[in-house]
Amino acid sequence: MKFISVRDLRTRPASVWRDLKKDNELVVTNNGKPIALLTPLSESNLEETLRVIRKARATEALGAMRRKAAMTGAAAMTLDEITTEVKKHRSGK
C-alpha cells in the first residue's frame, strides 16, 4: 500500500494518477495521518464499489457499537430492559 501526502496530490497530480493506476489504491495522508483512500473507478464498477465500501463502513460501525455495548454492560440487557429504556427516552423522562 502506497501513501501520498495532500501536498503531493496538490503539487503533482499527474504522478499521483499514474501511481494510482499502477498500485490500484493510495492512502492520502495529512501531517502523516491517513485521511482518505483513493481507488480507481470506472462507470462499470462504480455502483459495486460504492456498495462494498458502504457495507464495510456499516460493518465497522456495528462492530464499534457492539464493543461499546459490551464495555457499558448494555450487551447484557434483556429485551424488557431495552423496551423500558426506549419508552423512557421517547417520553423524554
Gaussian input, Z-matrix of N, CA and C with variables (Angstrom, degrees):
# hf/3-21g

backbone

0 1
 N
 C     1     B1
 C     2     B2     1     A1
 N     3     B3     2     A2     1     D1
 C     4     B4     3     A3     2     D2
 C     5     B5     4     A4     3     D3
 N     6     B6     5     A5     4     D4
 C     7     B7     6     A6     5     D5
 C     8     B8     7     A7     6     D6
 N     9     B9     8     A8     7     D7
 C    10    B10     9     A9     8     D8
 C    11    B11    10    A10     9     D9
 N    12    B12    11    A11    10    D10
 C    13    B13    12    A12    11    D11
 C    14    B14    13    A13    12    D12
 N    15    B15    14    A14    13    D13
 C    16    B16    15    A15    14    D14
 C    17    B17    16    A16    15    D15
 N    18    B18    17    A17    16    D16
 C    19    B19    18    A18    17    D17
 C    20    B20    19    A19    18    D18
 N    21    B21    20    A20    19    D19
 C    22    B22    21    A21    20    D20
 C    23    B23    22    A22    21    D21
 N    24    B24    23    A23    22    D22
 C    25    B25    24    A24    23    D23
 C    26    B26    25    A25    24    D24
 N    27    B27    26    A26    25    D25
 C    28    B28    27    A27    26    D26
 C    29    B29    28    A28    27    D27
 N    30    B30    29    A29    28    D28
 C    31    B31    30    A30    29    D29
 C    32    B32    31    A31    30    D30
 N    33    B33    32    A32    31    D31
 C    34    B34    33    A33    32    D32
 C    35    B35    34    A34    33    D33
 N    36    B36    35    A35    34    D34
 C    37    B37    36    A36    35    D35
 C    38    B38    37    A37    36    D36
 N    39    B39    38    A38    37    D37
 C    40    B40    39    A39    38    D38
 C    41    B41    40    A40    39    D39
 N    42    B42    41    A41    40    D40
 C    43    B43    42    A42    41    D41
 C    44    B44    43    A43    42    D42
 N    45    B45    44    A44    43    D43
 C    46    B46    45    A45    44    D44
 C    47    B47    46    A46    45    D45
 N    48    B48    47    A47    46    D46
 C    49    B49    48    A48    47    D47
 C    50    B50    49    A49    48    D48
 N    51    B51    50    A50    49    D49
 C    52    B52    51    A51    50    D50
 C    53    B53    52    A52    51    D51
 N    54    B54    53    A53    52    D52
 C    55    B55    54    A54    53    D53
 C    56    B56    55    A55    54    D54
 N    57    B57    56    A56    55    D55
 C    58    B58    57    A57    56    D56
 C    59    B59    58    A58    57    D57
 N    60    B60    59    A59    58    D58
 C    61    B61    60    A60    59    D59
 C    62    B62    61    A61    60    D60
 N    63    B63    62    A62    61    D61
 C    64    B64    63    A63    62    D62
 C    65    B65    64    A64    63    D63
 N    66    B66    65    A65    64    D64
 C    67    B67    66    A66    65    D65
 C    68    B68    67    A67    66    D66
 N    69    B69    68    A68    67    D67
 C    70    B70    69    A69    68    D68
 C    71    B71    70    A70    69    D69
 N    72    B72    71    A71    70    D70
 C    73    B73    72    A72    71    D71
 C    74    B74    73    A73    72    D72
 N    75    B75    74    A74    73    D73
 C    76    B76    75    A75    74    D74
 C    77    B77    76    A76    75    D75
 N    78    B78    77    A77    76    D76
 C    79    B79    78    A78    77    D77
 C    80    B80    79    A79    78    D78
 N    81    B81    80    A80    79    D79
 C    82    B82    81    A81    80    D80
 C    83    B83    82    A82    81    D81
 N    84    B84    83    A83    82    D82
 C    85    B85    84    A84    83    D83
 C    86    B86    85    A85    84    D84
 N    87    B87    86    A86    85    D85
 C    88    B88    87    A87    86    D86
 C    89    B89    88    A88    87    D87
 N    90    B90    89    A89    88    D88
 C    91    B91    90    A90    89    D89
 C    92    B92    91    A91    90    D90
 N    93    B93    92    A92    91    D91
 C    94    B94    93    A93    92    D92
 C    95    B95    94    A94    93    D93
 N    96    B96    95    A95    94    D94
 C    97    B97    96    A96    95    D95
 C    98    B98    97    A97    96    D96
 N    99    B99    98    A98    97    D97
 C   100   B100    99    A99    98    D98
 C   101   B101   100   A100    99    D99
 N   102   B102   101   A101   100   D100
 C   103   B103   102   A102   101   D101
 C   104   B104   103   A103   102   D102
 N   105   B105   104   A104   103   D103
 C   106   B106   105   A105   104   D104
 C   107   B107   106   A106   105   D105
 N   108   B108   107   A107   106   D106
 C   109   B109   108   A108   107   D107
 C   110   B110   109   A109   108   D108
 N   111   B111   110   A110   109   D109
 C   112   B112   111   A111   110   D110
 C   113   B113   112   A112   111   D111
 N   114   B114   113   A113   112   D112
 C   115   B115   114   A114   113   D113
 C   116   B116   115   A115   114   D114
 N   117   B117   116   A116   115   D115
 C   118   B118   117   A117   116   D116
 C   119   B119   118   A118   117   D117
 N   120   B120   119   A119   118   D118
 C   121   B121   120   A120   119   D119
 C   122   B122   121   A121   120   D120
 N   123   B123   122   A122   121   D121
 C   124   B124   123   A123   122   D122
 C   125   B125   124   A124   123   D123
 N   126   B126   125   A125   124   D124
 C   127   B127   126   A126   125   D125
 C   128   B128   127   A127   126   D126
 N   129   B129   128   A128   127   D127
 C   130   B130   129   A129   128   D128
 C   131   B131   130   A130   129   D129
 N   132   B132   131   A131   130   D130
 C   133   B133   132   A132   131   D131
 C   134   B134   133   A133   132   D132
 N   135   B135   134   A134   133   D133
 C   136   B136   135   A135   134   D134
 C   137   B137   136   A136   135   D135
 N   138   B138   137   A137   136   D136
 C   139   B139   138   A138   137   D137
 C   140   B140   139   A139   138   D138
 N   141   B141   140   A140   139   D139
 C   142   B142   141   A141   140   D140
 C   143   B143   142   A142   141   D141
 N   144   B144   143   A143   142   D142
 C   145   B145   144   A144   143   D143
 C   146   B146   145   A145   144   D144
 N   147   B147   146   A146   145   D145
 C   148   B148   147   A147   146   D146
 C   149   B149   148   A148   147   D147
 N   150   B150   149   A149   148   D148
 C   151   B151   150   A150   149   D149
 C   152   B152   151   A151   150   D150
 N   153   B153   152   A152   151   D151
 C   154   B154   153   A153   152   D152
 C   155   B155   154   A154   153   D153
 N   156   B156   155   A155   154   D154
 C   157   B157   156   A156   155   D155
 C   158   B158   157   A157   156   D156
 N   159   B159   158   A158   157   D157
 C   160   B160   159   A159   158   D158
 C   161   B161   160   A160   159   D159
 N   162   B162   161   A161   160   D160
 C   163   B163   162   A162   161   D161
 C   164   B164   163   A163   162   D162
 N   165   B165   164   A164   163   D163
 C   166   B166   165   A165   164   D164
 C   167   B167   166   A166   165   D165
 N   168   B168   167   A167   166   D166
 C   169   B169   168   A168   167   D167
 C   170   B170   169   A169   168   D168
 N   171   B171   170   A170   169   D169
 C   172   B172   171   A171   170   D170
 C   173   B173   172   A172   171   D171
 N   174   B174   173   A173   172   D172
 C   175   B175   174   A174   173   D173
 C   176   B176   175   A175   174   D174
 N   177   B177   176   A176   175   D175
 C   178   B178   177   A177   176   D176
 C   179   B179   178   A178   177   D177
 N   180   B180   179   A179   178   D178
 C   181   B181   180   A180   179   D179
 C   182   B182   181   A181   180   D180
 N   183   B183   182   A182   181   D181
 C   184   B184   183   A183   182   D182
 C   185   B185   184   A184   183   D183
 N   186   B186   185   A185   184   D184
 C   187   B187   186   A186   185   D185
 C   188   B188   187   A187   186   D186
 N   189   B189   188   A188   187   D187
 C   190   B190   189   A189   188   D188
 C   191   B191   190   A190   189   D189
 N   192   B192   191   A191   190   D190
 C   193   B193   192   A192   191   D191
 C   194   B194   193   A193   192   D192
 N   195   B195   194   A194   193   D193
 C   196   B196   195   A195   194   D194
 C   197   B197   196   A196   195   D195
 N   198   B198   197   A197   196   D196
 C   199   B199   198   A198   197   D197
 C   200   B200   199   A199   198   D198
 N   201   B201   200   A200   199   D199
 C   202   B202   201   A201   200   D200
 C   203   B203   202   A202   201   D201
 N   204   B204   203   A203   202   D202
 C   205   B205   204   A204   203   D203
 C   206   B206   205   A205   204   D204
 N   207   B207   206   A206   205   D205
 C   208   B208   207   A207   206   D206
 C   209   B209   208   A208   207   D207
 N   210   B210   209   A209   208   D208
 C   211   B211   210   A210   209   D209
 C   212   B212   211   A211   210   D210
 N   213   B213   212   A212   211   D211
 C   214   B214   213   A213   212   D212
 C   215   B215   214   A214   213   D213
 N   216   B216   215   A215   214   D214
 C   217   B217   216   A216   215   D215
 C   218   B218   217   A217   216   D216
 N   219   B219   218   A218   217   D217
 C   220   B220   219   A219   218   D218
 C   221   B221   220   A220   219   D219
 N   222   B222   221   A221   220   D220
 C   223   B223   222   A222   221   D221
 C   224   B224   223   A223   222   D222
 N   225   B225   224   A224   223   D223
 C   226   B226   225   A225   224   D224
 C   227   B227   226   A226   225   D225
 N   228   B228   227   A227   226   D226
 C   229   B229   228   A228   227   D227
 C   230   B230   229   A229   228   D228
 N   231   B231   230   A230   229   D229
 C   232   B232   231   A231   230   D230
 C   233   B233   232   A232   231   D231
 N   234   B234   233   A233   232   D232
 C   235   B235   234   A234   233   D233
 C   236   B236   235   A235   234   D234
 N   237   B237   236   A236   235   D235
 C   238   B238   237   A237   236   D236
 C   239   B239   238   A238   237   D237
 N   240   B240   239   A239   238   D238
 C   241   B241   240   A240   239   D239
 C   242   B242   241   A241   240   D240
 N   243   B243   242   A242   241   D241
 C   244   B244   243   A243   242   D242
 C   245   B245   244   A244   243   D243
 N   246   B246   245   A245   244   D244
 C   247   B247   246   A246   245   D245
 C   248   B248   247   A247   246   D246
 N   249   B249   248   A248   247   D247
 C   250   B250   249   A249   248   D248
 C   251   B251   250   A250   249   D249
 N   252   B252   251   A251   250   D250
 C   253   B253   252   A252   251   D251
 C   254   B254   253   A253   252   D252
 N   255   B255   254   A254   253   D253
 C   256   B256   255   A255   254   D254
 C   257   B257   256   A256   255   D255
 N   258   B258   257   A257   256   D256
 C   259   B259   258   A258   257   D257
 C   260   B260   259   A259   258   D258
 N   261   B261   260   A260   259   D259
 C   262   B262   261   A261   260   D260
 C   263   B263   262   A262   261   D261
 N   264   B264   263   A263   262   D262
 C   265   B265   264   A264   263   D263
 C   266   B266   265   A265   264   D264
 N   267   B267   266   A266   265   D265
 C   268   B268   267   A267   266   D266
 C   269   B269   268   A268   267   D267
 N   270   B270   269   A269   268   D268
 C   271   B271   270   A270   269   D269
 C   272   B272   271   A271   270   D270
 N   273   B273   272   A272   271   D271
 C   274   B274   273   A273   272   D272
 C   275   B275   274   A274   273   D273
 N   276   B276   275   A275   274   D274
 C   277   B277   276   A276   275   D275
 C   278   B278   277   A277   276   D276

   B1=1.4401
   B2=1.5243
   B3=1.3130
   B4=1.4518
   B5=1.5279
   B6=1.3275
   B7=1.4562
   B8=1.5278
   B9=1.3202
   B10=1.4651
   B11=1.5237
   B12=1.2988
   B13=1.4588
   B14=1.5249
   B15=1.3069
   B16=1.4690
   B17=1.5225
   B18=1.3146
   B19=1.4710
   B20=1.5257
   B21=1.3453
   B22=1.4707
   B23=1.5206
   B24=1.3024
   B25=1.4643
   B26=1.5249
   B27=1.3172
   B28=1.4665
   B29=1.5304
   B30=1.3385
   B31=1.4629
   B32=1.5216
   B33=1.3267
   B34=1.4685
   B35=1.5261
   B36=1.3335
   B37=1.4736
   B38=1.5258
   B39=1.3296
   B40=1.4719
   B41=1.5259
   B42=1.3148
   B43=1.4643
   B44=1.5280
   B45=1.3204
   B46=1.4697
   B47=1.5163
   B48=1.3334
   B49=1.4693
   B50=1.5303
   B51=1.3336
   B52=1.4706
   B53=1.5344
   B54=1.3431
   B55=1.4692
   B56=1.5261
   B57=1.3268
   B58=1.4575
   B59=1.5273
   B60=1.3152
   B61=1.4644
   B62=1.5316
   B63=1.3379
   B64=1.4614
   B65=1.5296
   B66=1.3389
   B67=1.4648
   B68=1.5257
   B69=1.3237
   B70=1.4558
   B71=1.5293
   B72=1.3222
   B73=1.4562
   B74=1.5170
   B75=1.3183
   B76=1.4564
   B77=1.5203
   B78=1.3250
   B79=1.4559
   B80=1.5257
   B81=1.3191
   B82=1.4633
   B83=1.5171
   B84=1.3324
   B85=1.4584
   B86=1.5253
   B87=1.3216
   B88=1.4574
   B89=1.5208
   B90=1.3062
   B91=1.4692
   B92=1.5286
   B93=1.3288
   B94=1.4560
   B95=1.5176
   B96=1.3343
   B97=1.4704
   B98=1.5221
   B99=1.3441
   B100=1.4673
   B101=1.5304
   B102=1.3314
   B103=1.4698
   B104=1.5245
   B105=1.3365
   B106=1.4715
   B107=1.5210
   B108=1.3165
   B109=1.4550
   B110=1.5176
   B111=1.3146
   B112=1.4603
   B113=1.5145
   B114=1.3037
   B115=1.4550
   B116=1.5268
   B117=1.3127
   B118=1.4650
   B119=1.5276
   B120=1.3095
   B121=1.4616
   B122=1.5149
   B123=1.3071
   B124=1.4638
   B125=1.5198
   B126=1.2969
   B127=1.4658
   B128=1.5226
   B129=1.3221
   B130=1.4574
   B131=1.5280
   B132=1.3436
   B133=1.4634
   B134=1.5288
   B135=1.3117
   B136=1.4637
   B137=1.5218
   B138=1.3086
   B139=1.4654
   B140=1.5293
   B141=1.3110
   B142=1.4627
   B143=1.5267
   B144=1.3294
   B145=1.4674
   B146=1.5230
   B147=1.3170
   B148=1.4719
   B149=1.5232
   B150=1.3242
   B151=1.4615
   B152=1.5244
   B153=1.3178
   B154=1.4641
   B155=1.5321
   B156=1.3143
   B157=1.4692
   B158=1.5238
   B159=1.3102
   B160=1.4713
   B161=1.5257
   B162=1.3224
   B163=1.4668
   B164=1.5286
   B165=1.3321
   B166=1.4646
   B167=1.5266
   B168=1.3171
   B169=1.4721
   B170=1.5221
   B171=1.3221
   B172=1.4675
   B173=1.5232
   B174=1.3288
   B175=1.4642
   B176=1.5207
   B177=1.3151
   B178=1.4672
   B179=1.5312
   B180=1.3304
   B181=1.4641
   B182=1.5272
   B183=1.3184
   B184=1.4623
   B185=1.5252
   B186=1.3100
   B187=1.4624
   B188=1.5205
   B189=1.3274
   B190=1.4654
   B191=1.5287
   B192=1.3260
   B193=1.4664
   B194=1.5185
   B195=1.3139
   B196=1.4675
   B197=1.5283
   B198=1.3405
   B199=1.4704
   B200=1.5258
   B201=1.3336
   B202=1.4661
   B203=1.5266
   B204=1.3236
   B205=1.4681
   B206=1.5232
   B207=1.3251
   B208=1.4587
   B209=1.5263
   B210=1.3324
   B211=1.4703
   B212=1.5293
   B213=1.3319
   B214=1.4662
   B215=1.5238
   B216=1.3193
   B217=1.4503
   B218=1.5162
   B219=1.3152
   B220=1.4669
   B221=1.5260
   B222=1.3135
   B223=1.4662
   B224=1.5233
   B225=1.3247
   B226=1.4662
   B227=1.5343
   B228=1.3313
   B229=1.4727
   B230=1.5232
   B231=1.3088
   B232=1.4648
   B233=1.5225
   B234=1.3242
   B235=1.4589
   B236=1.5268
   B237=1.3284
   B238=1.4647
   B239=1.5212
   B240=1.3339
   B241=1.4623
   B242=1.5232
   B243=1.3156
   B244=1.4645
   B245=1.5248
   B246=1.3344
   B247=1.4630
   B248=1.5159
   B249=1.3207
   B250=1.4677
   B251=1.5234
   B252=1.3296
   B253=1.4676
   B254=1.5273
   B255=1.3287
   B256=1.4606
   B257=1.5272
   B258=1.3232
   B259=1.4671
   B260=1.5275
   B261=1.3067
   B262=1.4611
   B263=1.5369
   B264=1.3012
   B265=1.4796
   B266=1.5223
   B267=1.3036
   B268=1.4681
   B269=1.5233
   B270=1.3301
   B271=1.4664
   B272=1.5198
   B273=1.3353
   B274=1.4525
   B275=1.5080
   B276=1.3104
   B277=1.4676
   B278=1.4996
   A1=107.78
   A2=116.18
   A3=121.42
   A4=110.15
   A5=115.32
   A6=122.18
   A7=109.16
   A8=115.79
   A9=121.20
   A10=108.16
   A11=116.28
   A12=119.81
   A13=110.32
   A14=115.59
   A15=121.11
   A16=108.91
   A17=115.11
   A18=119.59
   A19=110.47
   A20=117.63
   A21=120.76
   A22=110.82
   A23=115.48
   A24=120.61
   A25=110.78
   A26=115.37
   A27=121.25
   A28=112.24
   A29=117.07
   A30=119.56
   A31=114.82
   A32=117.66
   A33=119.75
   A34=111.50
   A35=116.43
   A36=119.71
   A37=114.26
   A38=118.47
   A39=119.55
   A40=110.48
   A41=116.92
   A42=121.23
   A43=110.85
   A44=115.47
   A45=119.70
   A46=110.26
   A47=117.83
   A48=120.28
   A49=110.94
   A50=117.41
   A51=120.03
   A52=110.18
   A53=115.75
   A54=119.75
   A55=111.28
   A56=116.50
   A57=120.65
   A58=110.44
   A59=115.73
   A60=119.46
   A61=110.82
   A62=116.92
   A63=122.06
   A64=111.84
   A65=117.78
   A66=122.31
   A67=113.92
   A68=117.69
   A69=124.61
   A70=114.90
   A71=118.42
   A72=121.10
   A73=108.54
   A74=115.22
   A75=122.05
   A76=108.44
   A77=116.08
   A78=120.81
   A79=107.10
   A80=116.00
   A81=121.28
   A82=107.88
   A83=115.57
   A84=120.16
   A85=110.47
   A86=114.85
   A87=122.41
   A88=106.31
   A89=116.49
   A90=121.60
   A91=111.47
   A92=116.05
   A93=121.48
   A94=115.89
   A95=116.87
   A96=120.31
   A97=110.03
   A98=116.97
   A99=119.44
   A100=111.27
   A101=115.58
   A102=120.12
   A103=113.07
   A104=117.32
   A105=118.95
   A106=109.91
   A107=114.26
   A108=121.63
   A109=108.06
   A110=116.24
   A111=120.82
   A112=107.88
   A113=116.06
   A114=121.38
   A115=108.09
   A116=117.98
   A117=119.52
   A118=111.41
   A119=114.86
   A120=122.03
   A121=109.68
   A122=114.75
   A123=121.24
   A124=106.88
   A125=115.97
   A126=119.06
   A127=110.91
   A128=116.18
   A129=119.33
   A130=113.25
   A131=118.65
   A132=119.02
   A133=113.89
   A134=118.28
   A135=121.83
   A136=112.47
   A137=118.02
   A138=121.34
   A139=111.73
   A140=117.44
   A141=121.25
   A142=110.68
   A143=116.88
   A144=120.63
   A145=110.52
   A146=117.51
   A147=120.71
   A148=111.33
   A149=117.32
   A150=121.26
   A151=110.73
   A152=116.30
   A153=120.61
   A154=110.81
   A155=117.34
   A156=120.90
   A157=110.55
   A158=117.19
   A159=120.33
   A160=111.29
   A161=116.84
   A162=120.37
   A163=110.21
   A164=117.29
   A165=120.96
   A166=110.61
   A167=117.35
   A168=120.45
   A169=111.21
   A170=116.69
   A171=120.51
   A172=110.79
   A173=116.57
   A174=120.62
   A175=110.72
   A176=116.78
   A177=121.63
   A178=110.88
   A179=117.43
   A180=121.51
   A181=111.13
   A182=116.66
   A183=120.57
   A184=110.81
   A185=116.86
   A186=120.80
   A187=111.49
   A188=117.14
   A189=121.18
   A190=110.60
   A191=117.06
   A192=120.01
   A193=111.08
   A194=116.92
   A195=120.35
   A196=111.12
   A197=116.71
   A198=119.39
   A199=110.76
   A200=116.87
   A201=120.62
   A202=110.35
   A203=117.07
   A204=120.80
   A205=110.76
   A206=117.23
   A207=120.48
   A208=110.93
   A209=116.98
   A210=121.07
   A211=112.15
   A212=116.81
   A213=120.22
   A214=113.06
   A215=116.80
   A216=120.23
   A217=113.65
   A218=117.32
   A219=120.90
   A220=112.09
   A221=117.37
   A222=120.62
   A223=111.92
   A224=116.59
   A225=120.69
   A226=112.46
   A227=117.19
   A228=120.01
   A229=111.15
   A230=115.85
   A231=121.07
   A232=108.67
   A233=116.08
   A234=120.43
   A235=110.36
   A236=118.13
   A237=121.56
   A238=111.07
   A239=117.35
   A240=120.84
   A241=111.04
   A242=116.68
   A243=120.73
   A244=110.01
   A245=117.08
   A246=121.71
   A247=110.80
   A248=117.68
   A249=122.28
   A250=110.38
   A251=117.78
   A252=121.76
   A253=111.01
   A254=116.74
   A255=120.48
   A256=109.89
   A257=117.08
   A258=120.92
   A259=110.59
   A260=116.96
   A261=121.47
   A262=110.97
   A263=115.80
   A264=120.10
   A265=111.51
   A266=117.59
   A267=119.81
   A268=111.77
   A269=116.68
   A270=120.09
   A271=111.21
   A272=118.14
   A273=121.36
   A274=113.89
   A275=119.25
   A276=121.95
   A277=111.46
   D1=131.03
   D2=-177.86
   D3=-102.78
   D4=141.73
   D5=179.62
   D6=-110.72
   D7=138.58
   D8=174.62
   D9=-132.30
   D10=152.08
   D11=179.80
   D12=-90.36
   D13=162.21
   D14=175.02
   D15=-58.45
   D16=-38.05
   D17=179.20
   D18=-60.94
   D19=-44.21
   D20=177.76
   D21=-59.28
   D22=-41.77
   D23=-179.81
   D24=-61.66
   D25=-37.72
   D26=-178.38
   D27=-78.73
   D28=-40.46
   D29=-171.57
   D30=-92.88
   D31=-22.97
   D32=179.99
   D33=-138.79
   D34=61.08
   D35=-175.74
   D36=-61.31
   D37=-36.08
   D38=-179.04
   D39=-61.75
   D40=-40.24
   D41=178.29
   D42=-66.11
   D43=-39.25
   D44=178.83
   D45=-62.54
   D46=-44.20
   D47=-179.13
   D48=-66.10
   D49=-35.70
   D50=175.75
   D51=-64.53
   D52=-44.96
   D53=178.91
   D54=-61.85
   D55=-39.35
   D56=179.78
   D57=-62.13
   D58=-43.81
   D59=179.34
   D60=-63.18
   D61=-38.38
   D62=-178.39
   D63=-76.19
   D64=-45.15
   D65=-172.56
   D66=-92.43
   D67=-14.65
   D68=176.58
   D69=74.49
   D70=-14.92
   D71=171.80
   D72=-162.42
   D73=146.58
   D74=178.39
   D75=-134.89
   D76=139.38
   D77=175.20
   D78=-98.44
   D79=125.25
   D80=178.51
   D81=-91.17
   D82=132.83
   D83=-179.19
   D84=-118.51
   D85=154.14
   D86=173.32
   D87=-133.39
   D88=120.50
   D89=-174.47
   D90=54.87
   D91=37.15
   D92=176.99
   D93=80.73
   D94=-0.08
   D95=-179.03
   D96=-108.98
   D97=136.47
   D98=-179.40
   D99=-66.28
   D100=134.17
   D101=179.52
   D102=-127.58
   D103=-17.98
   D104=-177.72
   D105=-158.84
   D106=159.57
   D107=175.92
   D108=-121.14
   D109=126.15
   D110=174.36
   D111=-99.05
   D112=132.27
   D113=177.30
   D114=-139.93
   D115=141.38
   D116=-178.26
   D117=-68.14
   D118=144.57
   D119=178.17
   D120=-130.74
   D121=158.04
   D122=170.80
   D123=-142.76
   D124=167.79
   D125=178.53
   D126=-58.58
   D127=-34.14
   D128=-175.86
   D129=-75.30
   D130=-24.29
   D131=-178.05
   D132=-114.32
   D133=3.24
   D134=-176.40
   D135=-57.49
   D136=-55.67
   D137=-176.22
   D138=-62.37
   D139=-42.94
   D140=-179.76
   D141=-65.56
   D142=-42.18
   D143=178.75
   D144=-62.90
   D145=-45.48
   D146=178.38
   D147=-61.67
   D148=-40.52
   D149=179.21
   D150=-61.95
   D151=-45.02
   D152=-178.90
   D153=-65.89
   D154=-42.65
   D155=178.90
   D156=-63.62
   D157=-44.52
   D158=179.49
   D159=-63.67
   D160=-39.09
   D161=178.10
   D162=-64.66
   D163=-41.45
   D164=178.48
   D165=-63.16
   D166=-41.60
   D167=177.80
   D168=-63.35
   D169=-42.44
   D170=179.28
   D171=-64.18
   D172=-40.92
   D173=178.11
   D174=-63.21
   D175=-41.45
   D176=177.80
   D177=-63.63
   D178=-43.22
   D179=178.83
   D180=-64.18
   D181=-41.68
   D182=178.27
   D183=-62.34
   D184=-42.66
   D185=177.53
   D186=-60.87
   D187=-41.47
   D188=178.69
   D189=-64.67
   D190=-40.95
   D191=178.23
   D192=-64.86
   D193=-40.06
   D194=179.32
   D195=-65.53
   D196=-41.40
   D197=177.96
   D198=-63.35
   D199=-42.37
   D200=179.42
   D201=-64.46
   D202=-42.48
   D203=179.18
   D204=-62.55
   D205=-39.18
   D206=178.84
   D207=-67.04
   D208=-38.42
   D209=-179.01
   D210=-70.59
   D211=-34.88
   D212=-176.93
   D213=-91.00
   D214=-8.07
   D215=-178.43
   D216=89.75
   D217=-3.16
   D218=-179.15
   D219=-65.44
   D220=-24.32
   D221=-179.57
   D222=-66.42
   D223=-20.67
   D224=-177.99
   D225=-93.92
   D226=2.80
   D227=-178.57
   D228=-69.30
   D229=145.68
   D230=175.23
   D231=-82.21
   D232=167.08
   D233=178.45
   D234=-62.30
   D235=-38.56
   D236=177.96
   D237=-62.77
   D238=-41.36
   D239=178.80
   D240=-65.59
   D241=-39.39
   D242=177.93
   D243=-64.28
   D244=-46.20
   D245=179.25
   D246=-59.27
   D247=-42.58
   D248=178.66
   D249=-62.04
   D250=-43.52
   D251=179.88
   D252=-64.66
   D253=-41.54
   D254=179.50
   D255=-63.08
   D256=-46.37
   D257=179.52
   D258=-61.87
   D259=-41.12
   D260=179.87
   D261=-61.29
   D262=-44.77
   D263=-179.34
   D264=-70.86
   D265=-35.60
   D266=179.11
   D267=-68.96
   D268=-31.74
   D269=-179.81
   D270=-81.77
   D271=-11.82
   D272=178.28
   D273=85.06
   D274=10.88
   D275=-178.52
   D276=-88.46

